[in-house]
Amino acid sequence: MEKSNRQVTRLSGDALAALAFVNDEAGAERRVLERVAVAAIRGQVVSADLQKIANAILAKALFEGNLPPKAAGRPADEQLELNHIEYAYRYFELLDSGESPAAKIVSNEFPVEERQVQRYAKKYKWLIGLVPDERGRYRAWRAGISSDEYKAQTLLRIRSHNGRSVSGSPTADCLSTAATVVAKLRQNLANIITRSS
């Protein structure tokens, strides 16, 4: 067998959740369950391995009588985090267009120091894109959605990446969506059973 030169540049959300579980990181079990829950609400499918992990975690939780705990830590100021992403986004936008020095330009546009801009660019490179092509796709995606959609989807990705609750705090919308999905699945299953009888 010939050795491949392929390199993984970005892990999927499923892989990140599974890796956190394997490494026994704080809150990893909860992160796996939240990843599967969000996928279910969106009508998406998670990897078979992540589903097996989630099934085992749910079995354990059922017998213990409680869900696994969330990761401990200081609550994040999500609006501040969105501002930091904006600084990094602008930095990469300038960098990719060939303007220099990008960090200095950003520090003149926003209330932030050059060193902070560089720190935020490094911290959020995984989100915005590791290379210019990825950043171009990110810019195109961002331009194609509303500000509210951008904020909601970005916060979801940050929470998932950091092992925080992907829904922030449970809201009526999340609970309503989950209840609707469960009701549809129940009805579909009842229809299948009725047809097969």
C-alpha atoms as an extended CHARMM CRD file, in Angstrom:
* protein
*
       197  EXT
         1         1  MET       CA              0.0000000000        0.0000000000        0.0000000000  PROA      1               0.0000000000
         2         2  GLU       CA              1.3280000000        3.4180000000       -0.9630000000  PROA      2               0.0000000000
         3         3  LYS       CA              1.6180000000        6.0790000000        1.6950000000  PROA      3               0.0000000000
         4         4  SER       CA             -0.6010000000        9.1250000000        1.1770000000  PROA      4               0.0000000000
         5         5  ASN       CA              0.6670000000       12.6800000000        1.5570000000  PROA      5               0.0000000000
         6         6  ARG       CA             -2.7530000000       13.9710000000        2.5880000000  PROA      6               0.0000000000
         7         7  GLN       CA             -2.9180000000       16.0660000000        5.7270000000  PROA      7               0.0000000000
         8         8  VAL       CA             -5.9660000000       16.8490000000        7.8010000000  PROA      8               0.0000000000
         9         9  THR       CA             -6.2970000000       20.6100000000        8.1150000000  PROA      9               0.0000000000
        10        10  ARG       CA             -9.6130000000       20.7660000000        9.9620000000  PROA      10              0.0000000000
        11        11  LEU       CA            -11.5030000000       18.1930000000       11.9930000000  PROA      11              0.0000000000
        12        12  SER       CA            -15.2690000000       17.9020000000       11.7160000000  PROA      12              0.0000000000
        13        13  GLY       CA            -17.4780000000       18.7560000000       14.6730000000  PROA      13              0.0000000000
        14        14  ASP       CA            -18.1430000000       15.0330000000       15.1480000000  PROA      14              0.0000000000
        15        15  ALA       CA            -14.4180000000       14.3090000000       15.2430000000  PROA      15              0.0000000000
        16        16  LEU       CA            -13.7460000000       17.1540000000       17.7040000000  PROA      16              0.0000000000
        17        17  ALA       CA            -16.4860000000       15.9210000000       20.0350000000  PROA      17              0.0000000000
        18        18  ALA       CA            -15.2320000000       12.3220000000       19.8090000000  PROA      18              0.0000000000
        19        19  LEU       CA            -11.6400000000       13.4270000000       20.3870000000  PROA      19              0.0000000000
        20        20  ALA       CA            -12.6730000000       15.4110000000       23.4770000000  PROA      20              0.0000000000
        21        21  PHE       CA            -14.4720000000       12.2820000000       24.7300000000  PROA      21              0.0000000000
        22        22  VAL       CA            -11.4160000000       10.0590000000       24.0960000000  PROA      22              0.0000000000
        23        23  ASN       CA             -9.1600000000       12.5500000000       25.8950000000  PROA      23              0.0000000000
        24        24  ASP       CA            -11.6250000000       12.6450000000       28.8200000000  PROA      24              0.0000000000
        25        25  GLU       CA            -11.8900000000       16.4410000000       28.6920000000  PROA      25              0.0000000000
        26        26  ALA       CA            -14.1990000000       18.1500000000       31.1620000000  PROA      26              0.0000000000
        27        27  GLY       CA            -17.7360000000       18.3150000000       29.7780000000  PROA      27              0.0000000000
        28        28  ALA       CA            -16.9150000000       16.0410000000       26.8150000000  PROA      28              0.0000000000
        29        29  GLU       CA            -19.8130000000       13.6370000000       27.4230000000  PROA      29              0.0000000000
        30        30  ARG       CA            -22.2780000000       16.5250000000       27.4830000000  PROA      30              0.0000000000
        31        31  ARG       CA            -20.6470000000       17.9490000000       24.3480000000  PROA      31              0.0000000000
        32        32  VAL       CA            -21.2120000000       14.6510000000       22.4960000000  PROA      32              0.0000000000
        33        33  LEU       CA            -24.8830000000       14.5780000000       23.4970000000  PROA      33              0.0000000000
        34        34  GLU       CA            -25.3890000000       18.2120000000       22.4870000000  PROA      34              0.0000000000
        35        35  ARG       CA            -23.7340000000       17.5820000000       19.1150000000  PROA      35              0.0000000000
        36        36  VAL       CA            -26.1200000000       14.6820000000       18.4390000000  PROA      36              0.0000000000
        37        37  ALA       CA            -29.1180000000       16.6830000000       19.6930000000  PROA      37              0.0000000000
        38        38  VAL       CA            -28.4110000000       19.6380000000       17.4030000000  PROA      38              0.0000000000
        39        39  ALA       CA            -27.9130000000       17.2910000000       14.4420000000  PROA      39              0.0000000000
        40        40  ALA       CA            -31.2450000000       15.6020000000       15.2140000000  PROA      40              0.0000000000
        41        41  ILE       CA            -33.0950000000       18.9170000000       15.3960000000  PROA      41              0.0000000000
        42        42  ARG       CA            -31.5900000000       19.9790000000       12.0590000000  PROA      42              0.0000000000
        43        43  GLY       CA            -32.3650000000       16.6550000000       10.4120000000  PROA      43              0.0000000000
        44        44  GLN       CA            -28.6710000000       15.8710000000       10.0000000000  PROA      44              0.0000000000
        45        45  VAL       CA            -26.8410000000       12.6100000000       10.6070000000  PROA      45              0.0000000000
        46        46  VAL       CA            -23.8060000000       12.2280000000       12.8640000000  PROA      46              0.0000000000
        47        47  SER       CA            -21.0450000000        9.7060000000       12.2740000000  PROA      47              0.0000000000
        48        48  ALA       CA            -21.7030000000        6.1120000000       13.3240000000  PROA      48              0.0000000000
        49        49  ASP       CA            -18.8720000000        6.2710000000       15.8560000000  PROA      49              0.0000000000
        50        50  LEU       CA            -20.2270000000        9.4190000000       17.4870000000  PROA      50              0.0000000000
        51        51  GLN       CA            -23.7000000000        7.8560000000       17.6130000000  PROA      51              0.0000000000
        52        52  LYS       CA            -22.2580000000        4.7930000000       19.3960000000  PROA      52              0.0000000000
        53        53  ILE       CA            -20.5240000000        7.0530000000       21.9120000000  PROA      53              0.0000000000
        54        54  ALA       CA            -23.7530000000        9.0010000000       22.4650000000  PROA      54              0.0000000000
        55        55  ASN       CA            -25.7350000000        5.7810000000       22.9410000000  PROA      55              0.0000000000
        56        56  ALA       CA            -23.2870000000        4.6040000000       25.6180000000  PROA      56              0.0000000000
        57        57  ILE       CA            -23.3840000000        7.9900000000       27.3630000000  PROA      57              0.0000000000
        58        58  LEU       CA            -27.2040000000        7.9710000000       27.3190000000  PROA      58              0.0000000000
        59        59  ALA       CA            -27.3140000000        4.4350000000       28.7400000000  PROA      59              0.0000000000
        60        60  LYS       CA            -24.9740000000        5.4860000000       31.5420000000  PROA      60              0.0000000000
        61        61  ALA       CA            -27.0220000000        8.6510000000       32.1810000000  PROA      61              0.0000000000
        62        62  LEU       CA            -30.2480000000        6.6580000000       32.3080000000  PROA      62              0.0000000000
        63        63  PHE       CA            -28.8870000000        4.2660000000       34.9090000000  PROA      63              0.0000000000
        64        64  GLU       CA            -27.2550000000        7.0490000000       36.9390000000  PROA      64              0.0000000000
        65        65  GLY       CA            -30.3890000000        9.1780000000       36.7690000000  PROA      65              0.0000000000
        66        66  ASN       CA            -28.7890000000       12.3850000000       35.4580000000  PROA      66              0.0000000000
        67        67  LEU       CA            -27.1250000000       13.8690000000       32.3900000000  PROA      67              0.0000000000
        68        68  PRO       CA            -23.3610000000       14.3940000000       32.3240000000  PROA      68              0.0000000000
        69        69  PRO       CA            -22.1860000000       17.7870000000       33.6000000000  PROA      69              0.0000000000
        70        70  LYS       CA            -21.2020000000       20.7120000000       31.3980000000  PROA      70              0.0000000000
        71        71  ALA       CA            -17.6130000000       21.8770000000       31.2300000000  PROA      71              0.0000000000
        72        72  ALA       CA            -16.7560000000       24.0890000000       34.1800000000  PROA      72              0.0000000000
        73        73  GLY       CA            -15.2870000000       27.5080000000       33.7240000000  PROA      73              0.0000000000
        74        74  ARG       CA            -15.9790000000       31.1670000000       33.5680000000  PROA      74              0.0000000000
        75        75  PRO       CA            -19.0210000000       32.0000000000       31.4240000000  PROA      75              0.0000000000
        76        76  ALA       CA            -18.0030000000       33.4820000000       28.1080000000  PROA      76              0.0000000000
        77        77  ASP       CA            -19.0480000000       36.9750000000       27.0900000000  PROA      77              0.0000000000
        78        78  GLU       CA            -20.3220000000       36.0250000000       23.6670000000  PROA      78              0.0000000000
        79        79  GLN       CA            -20.7460000000       39.5750000000       22.3760000000  PROA      79              0.0000000000
        80        80  LEU       CA            -17.1320000000       40.2870000000       23.2540000000  PROA      80              0.0000000000
        81        81  GLU       CA            -16.1200000000       37.0760000000       21.4810000000  PROA      81              0.0000000000
        82        82  LEU       CA            -18.0400000000       38.1830000000       18.3730000000  PROA      82              0.0000000000
        83        83  ASN       CA            -16.1180000000       41.4760000000       18.4760000000  PROA      83              0.0000000000
        84        84  HSD       CA            -12.8280000000       39.5770000000       18.6250000000  PROA      84              0.0000000000
        85        85  ILE       CA            -13.8930000000       37.5050000000       15.6250000000  PROA      85              0.0000000000
        86        86  GLU       CA            -14.7150000000       40.7340000000       13.7870000000  PROA      86              0.0000000000
        87        87  TYR       CA            -11.1680000000       42.0190000000       14.4270000000  PROA      87              0.0000000000
        88        88  ALA       CA             -9.6890000000       38.7380000000       13.1730000000  PROA      88              0.0000000000
        89        89  TYR       CA            -12.0180000000       38.7560000000       10.1510000000  PROA      89              0.0000000000
        90        90  ARG       CA            -10.9400000000       42.2650000000        9.1810000000  PROA      90              0.0000000000
        91        91  TYR       CA             -7.2790000000       41.3540000000        9.7080000000  PROA      91              0.0000000000
        92        92  PHE       CA             -7.5210000000       38.3920000000        7.3210000000  PROA      92              0.0000000000
        93        93  GLU       CA             -9.5620000000       40.4340000000        4.8540000000  PROA      93              0.0000000000
        94        94  LEU       CA             -6.7470000000       42.9960000000        4.6990000000  PROA      94              0.0000000000
        95        95  LEU       CA             -4.0440000000       40.3310000000        4.6560000000  PROA      95              0.0000000000
        96        96  ASP       CA             -5.6750000000       38.4320000000        1.7730000000  PROA      96              0.0000000000
        97        97  SER       CA             -6.1170000000       41.6280000000       -0.2510000000  PROA      97              0.0000000000
        98        98  GLY       CA             -2.4000000000       42.3890000000        0.1410000000  PROA      98              0.0000000000
        99        99  GLU       CA             -2.7310000000       45.4180000000        2.4120000000  PROA      99              0.0000000000
       100       100  SER       CA              0.0520000000       45.7910000000        4.9270000000  PROA      100             0.0000000000
       101       101  PRO       CA              0.5420000000       46.1160000000        7.8660000000  PROA      101             0.0000000000
       102       102  ALA       CA             -2.8640000000       44.5200000000        8.4520000000  PROA      102             0.0000000000
       103       103  ALA       CA             -2.6780000000       44.4420000000       12.2750000000  PROA      103             0.0000000000
       104       104  LYS       CA             -1.8500000000       48.1450000000       12.4310000000  PROA      104             0.0000000000
       105       105  ILE       CA             -4.7340000000       49.0500000000       10.0940000000  PROA      105             0.0000000000
       106       106  VAL       CA             -7.1860000000       47.0230000000       12.2020000000  PROA      106             0.0000000000
       107       107  SER       CA             -5.8920000000       48.6090000000       15.4200000000  PROA      107             0.0000000000
       108       108  ASN       CA             -6.5760000000       52.0320000000       13.8760000000  PROA      108             0.0000000000
       109       109  GLU       CA            -10.1220000000       51.0220000000       12.8490000000  PROA      109             0.0000000000
       110       110  PHE       CA            -11.1380000000       49.3660000000       16.1190000000  PROA      110             0.0000000000
       111       111  PRO       CA            -10.3640000000       50.0070000000       19.8150000000  PROA      111             0.0000000000
       112       112  VAL       CA             -7.7480000000       47.2500000000       19.9920000000  PROA      112             0.0000000000
       113       113  GLU       CA             -3.9490000000       47.0220000000       20.0600000000  PROA      113             0.0000000000
       114       114  GLU       CA             -1.9130000000       45.4340000000       17.2550000000  PROA      114             0.0000000000
       115       115  ARG       CA             -0.7820000000       42.5560000000       19.4590000000  PROA      115             0.0000000000
       116       116  GLN       CA             -4.3850000000       41.7940000000       20.4050000000  PROA      116             0.0000000000
       117       117  VAL       CA             -5.3640000000       41.7320000000       16.7270000000  PROA      117             0.0000000000
       118       118  GLN       CA             -2.6340000000       39.1640000000       16.0660000000  PROA      118             0.0000000000
       119       119  ARG       CA             -3.7560000000       37.1080000000       19.0650000000  PROA      119             0.0000000000
       120       120  TYR       CA             -7.3960000000       37.1000000000       17.8930000000  PROA      120             0.0000000000
       121       121  ALA       CA             -6.3260000000       36.1950000000       14.3510000000  PROA      121             0.0000000000
       122       122  LYS       CA             -4.4330000000       33.1970000000       15.7050000000  PROA      122             0.0000000000
       123       123  LYS       CA             -7.2680000000       32.2090000000       18.0460000000  PROA      123             0.0000000000
       124       124  TYR       CA            -10.0420000000       32.3440000000       15.4030000000  PROA      124             0.0000000000
       125       125  LYS       CA             -8.1130000000       31.1310000000       12.3870000000  PROA      125             0.0000000000
       126       126  TRP       CA             -9.8970000000       27.7630000000       12.7460000000  PROA      126             0.0000000000
       127       127  LEU       CA            -13.2250000000       29.5490000000       12.2210000000  PROA      127             0.0000000000
       128       128  ILE       CA            -12.3670000000       32.0600000000        9.5010000000  PROA      128             0.0000000000
       129       129  GLY       CA            -10.0310000000       29.8130000000        7.5170000000  PROA      129             0.0000000000
       130       130  LEU       CA             -6.5030000000       28.5070000000        7.6470000000  PROA      130             0.0000000000
       131       131  VAL       CA             -5.6190000000       29.4950000000        4.0710000000  PROA      131             0.0000000000
       132       132  PRO       CA             -6.8510000000       32.2510000000        1.7030000000  PROA      132             0.0000000000
       133       133  ASP       CA             -9.1910000000       29.8650000000       -0.2000000000  PROA      133             0.0000000000
       134       134  GLU       CA            -10.9630000000       28.8430000000        3.0200000000  PROA      134             0.0000000000
       135       135  ARG       CA            -11.2250000000       32.4710000000        4.1010000000  PROA      135             0.0000000000
       136       136  GLY       CA            -12.7110000000       33.3330000000        0.7030000000  PROA      136             0.0000000000
       137       137  ARG       CA            -15.4080000000       30.6970000000        1.2030000000  PROA      137             0.0000000000
       138       138  TYR       CA            -16.0400000000       32.0270000000        4.7260000000  PROA      138             0.0000000000
       139       139  ARG       CA            -16.4210000000       35.5820000000        3.3550000000  PROA      139             0.0000000000
       140       140  ALA       CA            -18.8320000000       34.3610000000        0.6600000000  PROA      140             0.0000000000
       141       141  TRP       CA            -20.8670000000       32.4340000000        3.2620000000  PROA      141             0.0000000000
       142       142  ARG       CA            -20.9530000000       35.4500000000        5.5670000000  PROA      142             0.0000000000
       143       143  ALA       CA            -22.0520000000       37.7770000000        2.7590000000  PROA      143             0.0000000000
       144       144  GLY       CA            -24.8920000000       35.4190000000        1.8120000000  PROA      144             0.0000000000
       145       145  ILE       CA            -26.7280000000       35.3790000000        5.1430000000  PROA      145             0.0000000000
       146       146  SER       CA            -28.3420000000       37.9580000000        7.3980000000  PROA      146             0.0000000000
       147       147  SER       CA            -26.5810000000       39.5020000000       10.3690000000  PROA      147             0.0000000000
       148       148  ASP       CA            -28.7900000000       37.5810000000       12.8060000000  PROA      148             0.0000000000
       149       149  GLU       CA            -28.1560000000       34.2650000000       11.0230000000  PROA      149             0.0000000000
       150       150  TYR       CA            -24.4280000000       34.9820000000       10.9990000000  PROA      150             0.0000000000
       151       151  LYS       CA            -24.4200000000       35.7340000000       14.7220000000  PROA      151             0.0000000000
       152       152  ALA       CA            -26.4790000000       32.6440000000       15.6090000000  PROA      152             0.0000000000
       153       153  GLN       CA            -24.4500000000       30.2420000000       13.4500000000  PROA      153             0.0000000000
       154       154  THR       CA            -21.1210000000       31.7060000000       14.5510000000  PROA      154             0.0000000000
       155       155  LEU       CA            -22.0560000000       31.4120000000       18.2270000000  PROA      155             0.0000000000
       156       156  LEU       CA            -23.1700000000       27.8260000000       17.6400000000  PROA      156             0.0000000000
       157       157  ARG       CA            -19.8050000000       26.9510000000       16.0590000000  PROA      157             0.0000000000
       158       158  ILE       CA            -17.8650000000       28.6940000000       18.8480000000  PROA      158             0.0000000000
       159       159  ARG       CA            -19.8500000000       26.9460000000       21.5770000000  PROA      159             0.0000000000
       160       160  SER       CA            -19.3950000000       23.5820000000       19.9100000000  PROA      160             0.0000000000
       161       161  HSD       CA            -15.6710000000       24.1910000000       19.3420000000  PROA      161             0.0000000000
       162       162  ASN       CA            -15.1380000000       25.2380000000       22.9630000000  PROA      162             0.0000000000
       163       163  GLY       CA            -17.2200000000       22.4390000000       24.4480000000  PROA      163             0.0000000000
       164       164  ARG       CA            -19.9140000000       24.7670000000       25.7480000000  PROA      164             0.0000000000
       165       165  SER       CA            -23.6240000000       24.1940000000       25.5040000000  PROA      165             0.0000000000
       166       166  VAL       CA            -24.4670000000       24.6780000000       21.8370000000  PROA      166             0.0000000000
       167       167  SER       CA            -27.7940000000       26.2280000000       22.6720000000  PROA      167             0.0000000000
       168       168  GLY       CA            -26.3910000000       28.6690000000       25.2260000000  PROA      168             0.0000000000
       169       169  SER       CA            -29.2250000000       28.2780000000       27.6510000000  PROA      169             0.0000000000
       170       170  PRO       CA            -32.2740000000       26.2000000000       26.7360000000  PROA      170             0.0000000000
       171       171  THR       CA            -34.7930000000       28.4810000000       25.0920000000  PROA      171             0.0000000000
       172       172  ALA       CA            -38.4100000000       27.9820000000       24.1650000000  PROA      172             0.0000000000
       173       173  ASP       CA            -37.4200000000       27.8180000000       20.4730000000  PROA      173             0.0000000000
       174       174  CYS       CA            -34.9350000000       24.9690000000       21.0130000000  PROA      174             0.0000000000
       175       175  LEU       CA            -37.3780000000       23.0540000000       23.1560000000  PROA      175             0.0000000000
       176       176  SER       CA            -40.1910000000       23.6920000000       20.7010000000  PROA      176             0.0000000000
       177       177  THR       CA            -38.0790000000       22.5570000000       17.7390000000  PROA      177             0.0000000000
       178       178  ALA       CA            -36.9940000000       19.4080000000       19.5660000000  PROA      178             0.0000000000
       179       179  ALA       CA            -40.5980000000       18.6310000000       20.5580000000  PROA      179             0.0000000000
       180       180  THR       CA            -41.7400000000       19.1180000000       16.9520000000  PROA      180             0.0000000000
       181       181  VAL       CA            -39.0440000000       16.7790000000       15.6400000000  PROA      181             0.0000000000
       182       182  VAL       CA            -39.9930000000       14.1150000000       18.1970000000  PROA      182             0.0000000000
       183       183  ALA       CA            -43.6850000000       14.4360000000       17.2900000000  PROA      183             0.0000000000
       184       184  LYS       CA            -42.9160000000       14.0750000000       13.5500000000  PROA      184             0.0000000000
       185       185  LEU       CA            -40.7310000000       11.0320000000       14.1650000000  PROA      185             0.0000000000
       186       186  ARG       CA            -43.4600000000        9.4740000000       16.3310000000  PROA      186             0.0000000000
       187       187  GLN       CA            -46.0550000000       10.0720000000       13.6050000000  PROA      187             0.0000000000
       188       188  ASN       CA            -43.7780000000        8.6980000000       10.8510000000  PROA      188             0.0000000000
       189       189  LEU       CA            -43.0980000000        5.5630000000       12.8910000000  PROA      189             0.0000000000
       190       190  ALA       CA            -46.8160000000        5.1030000000       13.5930000000  PROA      190             0.0000000000
       191       191  ASN       CA            -47.5250000000        5.3910000000        9.8330000000  PROA      191             0.0000000000
       192       192  ILE       CA            -44.8610000000        2.7840000000        9.0460000000  PROA      192             0.0000000000
       193       193  ILE       CA            -46.2810000000        0.3900000000       11.6400000000  PROA      193             0.0000000000
       194       194  THR       CA            -49.8300000000        0.9230000000       10.3690000000  PROA      194             0.0000000000
       195       195  ARG       CA            -48.7970000000        0.2620000000        6.7460000000  PROA      195             0.0000000000
       196       196  SER       CA            -46.8990000000       -2.8940000000        7.6320000000  PROA      196             0.0000000000
       197       197  SER       CA            -49.8320000000       -4.3600000000        9.6220000000  PROA      197             0.0000000000
